[in-house]
Amino acid sequence: MSVVTEPSSPPAPSPPGPARLDARGWALLLVLCGAIFLEGIDIAMLAVAIPVIKADLGLSTGTAAWVVSGYVLGYAGFTLLGGRAADLLGRRRMFLAWMGVFLAFSALGGLATEGWMLVVSRFVTGVASAFMTPASMSIITTSYPEGPQRNKALLIFAGTAAGGFSLGLVIGGLLTQLGWRWVFYAPVLLAALILIAAVRLVPATDPSASPQASPGGAPSALPTTGMRGFDLPGAMAAAGAMLLLAYGVIRLEHGFEGWGWTLAALGSGALLVALFTAIERRAATPLVRLGILRNRPMVRADLGALLLLGSFMGFQFMVTLYLQELRDWSSLKTSLALLLMGMDVILAPTLTPWLVHRFGHRRVILWGFVSAFLGYALFLRVGADWTYAAMLPTLVLTGLAFTLAYGPLTIAATEGVDAAEQGLAGGLLYTATQFGAAIGVASVTAVYGLAGPGLDGFRAGLVIPVVLAAAGLLLMVDRRRTA
């Protein structure tokens, strides 16, 4: 068996060119990595702090759940729109404006005295991330020439995102000890610093801007249309469809309870997808050029990212429950125990670029899914009194899986895509990752609820990450016989 290639040739070598970045290139990358680190750490810190927030504000379980789900709903619902808006309305403009929104509503969350204030804060923060993250990724893919420079930048960017989540678990535990409001105030301070630096360093890519040299030495690609070409009906249909589908996926965790609402949301979302497709086929300047979906490597990478994030988030959720509910570990002890899964923050910018250059990103992605499958499968035999040493193989393999697969998937999802559609490609990728995360958490929660509490329930829930990782592995394998 071999990794899928297009159509049957080995992975093409990276185009020639220097892999080194100049000082301005590093400075720009630092700003963009700061933004994706902020997004990752923000999610993780809240996950650790939510039990304390619930107790302090007297929130119901349902309201507390919506504080978490509100962010996912906003992020998944608007990422596709956010990615295309970066192409059409300007990447710099979208990045700076929505970073400001992120800052303002994070501050609102820190000042919240009622549950509804937290829910609104998290929803709008999720929407801000939906616009900000694809914009930052498309700034990378249009500022660094395709090949060694772009691959290196994307791998560092992806590693920083995953590292932000891993470190956020620990930092969130520490800040919660000082007071849960610092979980909101700390991102405000970081966002302010990033915004100040971004004003100076992020290149102008607005439709009205003139071409300029990029940090990597190539001209920055500019969007070809502005507000006059914006597909408003398509944007409304896309946002409505993604919101309804995300809401339906989130509701899956309730199992058979309220199944009518779940089916209604998913069915209505599917109808809006059909309407959106019809609008795009007739639009003079479509929000999503449907022909981009014929890019098989890109679609495969997006599906792979969905399965990778789904399996990882589902596993992380179940192992956290196992350690805190069954083993009675504190949130800080749990965070420190899971810190090993964040090894990608070190390995992604150091080991992964060498592996991609040596073997090609498709093979490295495959190895990542092999590691994920083996790691999750090993944890299926988890015992009620497992030592930390017994958990180590799974934690190491899980961290290695993200190190190997996540960054190369971002390369595969943007490689060969026209510069004018890099924001759209980023939006499709991050829409897939958010839906994957939602599906992973919702499905393990539903299975755990049906199986009942206790060790058997945990083992049943852990089957889901194994299945998702296996699906990702099959997706990345070419089953045709080769010589």
C-alpha positions in Angstrom: 0.0 0.0 0.0 1.2 3.5 -0.7 0.0 7.0 0.0 -2.4 8.5 -2.5 -0.8 10.6 -5.2 -2.2 12.4 -8.2 -2.7 10.3 -10.2 -0.1 7.7 -9.6 3.2 9.5 -9.5 5.3 10.0 -6.4 5.0 13.2 -4.4 6.5 16.1 -6.4 9.6 17.6 -4.9 9.3 21.1 -3.5 10.1 23.8 -6.0 13.6 25.2 -5.8 14.2 28.2 -3.7 15.6 29.3 -0.4 13.9 27.9 2.7 15.3 30.6 4.9 13.1 33.6 5.9 14.5 37.1 6.2 14.0 39.3 9.3 10.7 40.8 8.1 9.4 37.4 7.0 10.1 36.0 10.5 8.5 39.1 12.1 5.3 38.7 10.1 5.2 34.9 10.8 5.6 35.7 14.5 2.5 38.0 14.4 0.4 35.4 12.5 1.5 32.6 14.8 0.6 34.8 17.8 -2.9 35.1 16.4 -3.4 31.3 15.9 -1.7 30.7 19.3 -4.3 33.1 20.8 -7.1 31.2 19.2 -5.8 27.8 20.6 -5.0 29.0 24.1 -8.4 30.8 24.4 -10.3 27.6 23.7 -8.2 25.4 26.1 -8.2 27.8 29.0 -12.0 28.1 29.0 -12.4 24.3 28.9 -10.4 24.1 32.1 -12.1 27.0 33.8 -15.8 26.2 33.0 -16.5 24.2 36.2 -15.3 27.1 38.4 -17.2 29.7 36.3 -20.4 27.6 36.6 -20.1 27.4 40.4 -19.2 31.1 40.8 -22.0 32.5 38.7 -24.5 29.8 39.7 -25.0 28.7 36.1 -27.2 25.8 35.1 -25.6 22.9 33.4 -27.3 23.9 30.1 -26.1 27.5 30.3 -22.5 26.3 31.1 -22.7 24.0 28.1 -23.7 26.8 25.8 -20.8 28.9 27.1 -18.6 26.3 25.4 -20.9 25.5 22.5 -21.5 29.1 21.6 -17.9 29.5 20.5 -18.0 26.4 18.4 -21.3 27.5 16.8 -19.9 31.0 15.9 -16.6 29.6 14.6 -18.1 26.7 12.5 -21.0 28.8 11.3 -18.9 31.6 9.8 -15.5 30.2 8.9 -16.4 29.6 5.2 -17.8 33.1 4.9 -14.7 34.4 6.8 -12.3 32.7 4.4 -13.9 34.1 1.3 -14.3 37.6 2.8 -10.5 37.7 3.2 -10.1 37.1 -0.5 -12.8 39.6 -1.6 -12.6 42.3 1.0 -8.9 42.2 1.9 -6.9 39.9 4.1 -5.2 42.7 6.2 -8.6 44.4 6.7 -10.3 41.3 7.9 -7.4 40.3 10.1 -7.1 43.6 11.9 -10.8 44.3 12.2 -11.8 40.9 13.6 -8.8 40.9 15.9 -10.2 44.1 17.4 -13.6 42.3 17.8 -12.0 39.3 19.4 -10.2 41.7 21.9 -13.4 43.6 22.8 -15.6 40.6 23.4 -13.0 38.7 25.3 -13.0 41.7 27.7 -16.8 41.5 27.9 -16.5 37.9 28.9 -14.1 38.9 31.8 -16.7 41.5 33.0 -19.7 39.1 32.7 -22.0 38.8 35.7 -24.7 36.7 34.0 -24.7 33.5 31.9 -26.1 35.2 28.8 -23.3 37.7 28.8 -20.8 34.8 28.6 -22.7 33.0 25.9 -22.9 36.2 23.8 -19.2 36.9 24.4 -18.1 33.4 23.3 -20.4 33.3 20.3 -19.0 36.6 18.9 -15.5 35.6 19.8 -16.0 32.5 17.8 -17.3 34.5 14.8 -14.2 36.8 15.1 -12.0 33.7 15.0 -13.9 32.5 12.0 -12.8 35.6 10.1 -9.4 36.1 11.7 -8.0 32.6 11.3 -8.5 32.0 7.6 -7.3 35.5 6.9 -4.1 34.9 8.8 -3.5 31.6 7.0 -4.1 33.1 3.6 -1.7 35.9 4.4 0.9 33.2 4.9 0.0 31.4 1.7 0.1 34.7 -0.4 3.2 36.2 1.3 5.6 33.3 1.1 6.3 31.6 -2.3 5.0 28.1 -2.7 7.7 25.6 -1.8 10.2 25.4 1.1 9.4 28.8 2.5 5.7 28.4 2.5 5.9 24.8 3.8 8.1 25.9 6.7 5.8 28.9 7.5 2.7 26.7 7.4 4.3 24.0 9.6 5.3 26.5 12.2 1.9 28.1 12.0 0.1 24.8 12.5 2.4 23.7 15.3 1.8 26.9 17.1 -1.9 26.4 16.9 -1.8 23.0 18.4 0.8 24.1 20.9 -1.5 26.9 22.0 -4.2 24.4 22.8 -1.8 22.2 24.7 -0.2 24.9 26.7 -3.6 26.5 27.3 -4.7 23.6 29.3 -1.9 24.2 31.8 -2.0 28.0 31.7 -5.8 27.9 32.1 -5.4 25.8 35.2 -2.9 28.2 36.7 -5.0 31.3 35.9 -8.1 29.7 37.3 -6.3 29.5 40.6 -5.9 33.3 40.5 -9.5 33.9 39.4 -11.5 32.7 36.4 -11.8 36.2 34.9 -8.1 36.1 34.1 -8.9 33.4 31.6 -10.6 36.2 29.6 -8.3 39.1 30.5 -5.1 37.3 29.5 -6.2 36.9 25.8 -7.1 40.6 25.8 -3.6 41.5 26.7 -2.1 39.2 24.1 -4.6 40.3 21.4 -3.6 44.0 22.0 0.1 43.2 21.5 -0.6 41.3 18.4 -2.9 44.0 17.0 -0.2 46.7 17.6 2.4 44.6 15.8 0.1 43.6 13.0 -0.7 47.2 12.0 2.9 47.6 11.1 3.8 44.2 9.7 0.8 42.7 7.9 1.1 43.5 4.2 -1.7 45.4 2.5 -3.9 43.0 0.5 -7.0 45.1 0.2 -8.7 45.2 -3.3 -7.6 48.8 -3.7 -4.0 48.2 -2.6 -1.1 48.1 -4.9 1.1 45.1 -5.2 4.1 45.0 -3.0 6.9 42.6 -2.2 6.2 39.9 0.2 8.4 38.9 3.1 9.3 35.8 1.1 10.4 37.8 -1.9 7.3 37.2 -4.1 4.6 39.7 -4.8 1.5 39.5 -2.6 -1.5 38.3 -4.4 -4.4 40.7 -4.4 -8.1 40.0 -4.4 -9.7 40.7 -7.7 -13.1 42.0 -6.5 -14.3 44.2 -3.7 -17.6 44.9 -2.0 -19.4 45.3 -5.3 -18.6 41.7 -6.2 -19.6 40.3 -2.9 -22.2 37.5 -3.1 -24.6 38.5 -0.3 -27.4 35.9 -1.0 -24.7 33.2 -1.1 -23.1 34.5 2.1 -26.5 34.5 3.9 -27.3 31.0 2.7 -23.8 29.7 3.6 -23.9 31.2 7.1 -27.4 29.9 7.8 -26.5 26.4 6.6 -23.3 26.2 8.6 -25.0 27.5 11.8 -27.8 25.0 11.5 -25.5 22.1 10.7 -23.2 23.1 13.6 -26.1 23.4 16.0 -27.4 20.0 14.9 -24.0 18.4 15.4 -23.7 19.9 18.9 -27.1 18.6 19.8 -26.0 15.0 19.0 -24.4 14.8 22.4 -27.9 14.8 23.9 -28.6 11.4 22.4 -32.3 10.7 21.9 -33.3 13.6 24.1 -34.8 16.3 21.9 -34.0 14.3 18.8 -36.7 16.2 16.9 -34.8 19.5 17.2 -31.6 17.8 16.2 -33.1 16.3 13.0 -34.9 19.7 12.2 -31.6 21.5 12.5 -29.7 19.1 10.4 -32.5 18.8 7.8 -32.8 22.6 7.5 -29.1 23.0 7.2 -29.1 20.5 4.4 -31.8 22.4 2.6 -29.8 25.6 2.9 -26.8 23.8 1.5 -28.9 22.9 -1.6 -30.1 26.5 -1.8 -26.5 27.8 -1.5 -25.4 25.5 -4.3 -28.1 26.7 -6.6 -27.2 30.4 -5.8 -23.5 29.8 -6.5 -24.2 28.2 -9.8 -26.0 31.3 -11.0 -24.0 34.0 -9.3 -21.8 36.2 -11.4 -19.1 36.4 -8.7 -19.9 33.4 -6.4 -18.9 33.3 -2.8 -17.6 29.8 -3.4 -16.5 28.8 -6.9 -17.9 25.2 -6.9 -15.2 24.1 -9.3 -12.7 24.3 -6.4 -14.3 21.3 -4.9 -13.0 19.3 -7.9 -9.5 19.8 -6.4 -9.2 16.2 -5.0 -6.0 16.7 -3.0 -7.6 19.7 -1.3 -10.9 17.9 -0.5 -9.0 14.9 0.8 -6.9 17.1 3.0 -10.0 18.8 4.4 -11.6 15.5 5.1 -8.4 14.3 6.7 -8.3 17.4 9.0 -11.9 16.7 10.0 -11.1 13.2 11.0 -7.8 14.1 12.7 -9.5 16.9 14.8 -12.5 14.8 15.5 -10.5 11.9 16.8 -8.1 14.1 18.8 -10.8 16.2 20.4 -13.0 13.2 21.2 -10.1 11.4 22.8 -9.0 14.5 24.8 -12.5 15.0 26.1 -12.8 11.4 27.2 -9.4 11.1 28.8 -10.1 14.4 30.7 -13.3 12.9 32.0 -11.5 9.7 32.9 -8.8 11.5 34.9 -11.1 14.0 36.7 -14.3 11.9 37.3 -13.1 8.4 37.7 -9.6 9.1 39.1 -10.6 12.3 40.9 -7.5 14.3 39.6 -7.6 18.1 39.9 -7.9 20.2 36.7 -4.3 21.4 37.1 -2.9 17.8 37.6 -4.9 16.7 34.6 -3.6 19.6 32.5 0.0 18.8 33.4 -0.5 15.1 32.7 -1.8 15.9 29.2 1.0 18.4 28.5 3.0 15.7 26.7 0.4 15.7 23.9 1.7 19.2 23.2 5.1 18.0 22.0 4.2 19.3 18.5 4.9 22.8 19.6 8.6 21.8 19.6 8.6 19.1 16.9 6.3 20.6 14.3 8.7 23.5 13.4 11.9 21.3 13.7 11.3 17.6 12.8 8.2 17.9 10.6 9.7 20.2 7.9 12.7 17.8 7.5 10.3 14.9 7.2 8.2 16.7 4.6 11.2 17.7 2.6 12.6 14.2 2.7 9.5 12.1 2.2 6.7 14.4 1.0 3.7 15.6 3.0 1.4 12.8 1.9 3.5 10.1 3.5 4.1 12.1 6.6 0.3 12.6 7.0 -0.2 8.8 6.7 2.4 8.2 9.5 0.5 10.7 11.6 -2.8 8.7 11.2 -1.0 5.5 11.9 0.3 7.0 15.2 -3.2 8.3 16.1 -4.9 4.9 15.4 -2.3 3.0 17.5 -2.4 5.5 20.3 -6.2 5.5 20.7 -6.4 1.7 20.3 -3.9 1.2 23.1 -6.1 3.2 25.5 -9.2 1.0 24.9 -7.9 -1.3 27.6 -7.8 1.5 30.1 -8.1 0.3 33.8 -9.6 2.0 36.8 -6.2 2.2 38.5 -3.8 2.7 35.5 -0.5 4.4 36.4 0.7 7.4 34.4 3.4 5.2 32.9 0.7 3.0 31.4 -0.8 6.1 29.8 2.5 7.3 28.4 2.5 5.3 25.1 -0.9 6.8 24.1 0.0 10.3 25.1 3.3 10.1 23.1 1.6 8.6 20.0 -1.2 11.2 20.2 1.3 14.1 20.3 3.3 12.5 17.5 0.2 12.1 15.4 -0.5 15.8 15.6 3.1 16.6 14.9 3.1 14.6 11.8 -0.3 15.1 10.3 -1.7 18.6 11.2 0.9 20.8 9.6 1.2 18.8 6.4 -2.6 18.7 6.0 -2.5 22.5 5.9 0.1 22.3 3.1 -2.1 19.8 1.2 -5.2 21.9 1.7 -3.6 25.0 0.1 -1.1 23.6 -2.4 -1.9 24.4 -6.0 -4.8 26.7 -5.1 -4.9 30.0 -7.0 -3.7 33.0 -4.9 -7.1 34.7 -5.3 -8.8 31.7 -3.5 -6.3 31.1 -0.7 -8.7 32.6 1.8 -11.5 30.3 0.5 -9.1 27.3 0.8 -8.3 28.3 4.4 -12.0 28.7 5.2 -12.8 25.3 3.9 -10.0 23.8 5.9 -11.0 25.5 9.2 -14.7 24.7 8.6 -13.7 21.1 8.3 -11.6 21.2 11.5 -14.4 22.9 13.5 -17.0 20.4 12.3 -14.5 17.6 13.1 -14.0 18.9 16.6 -17.8 19.2 17.2 -18.5 15.8 15.8 -15.7 14.2 17.9 -16.9 15.7 21.2 -20.6 15.2 20.4 -20.3 11.6 19.4 -18.1 10.5 22.3 -20.5 12.3 24.7 -23.5 10.6 23.1 -21.9 7.1 23.3 -20.7 7.7 26.9 -24.2 8.8 27.9 -25.8 5.7 26.3 -23.3 3.3 27.8 -23.6 4.8 31.3 -21.0 6.1 33.7 -18.1 4.1 34.9 -15.2 2.4 33.2 -17.4 0.7 30.6 -18.8 4.0 29.5 -15.3 5.5 29.1 -14.2 2.5 27.0 -17.3 2.7 24.8 -16.7 6.4 24.2 -13.0 5.8 23.4 -14.1 3.6 20.4 -15.1 6.7 18.5 -11.6 8.2 18.3 -10.3 4.8 17.1 -12.9 4.6 14.4 -12.3 8.2 13.2 -8.5 7.7 13.1 -9.0 4.4 11.2 -11.2 6.3 8.7 -8.4 8.9 8.3 -5.9 6.2 7.8 -7.9 4.6 5.0 -8.5 8.0 3.4 -4.7 8.6 3.1 -3.9 5.1 1.8 -3.9 4.2 -1.9 -5.3 0.7 -2.1 -4.3 0.2 -5.7 -1.5 -2.3 -6.3 1.8 -0.7 -7.1 4.9 -2.3 -8.6 
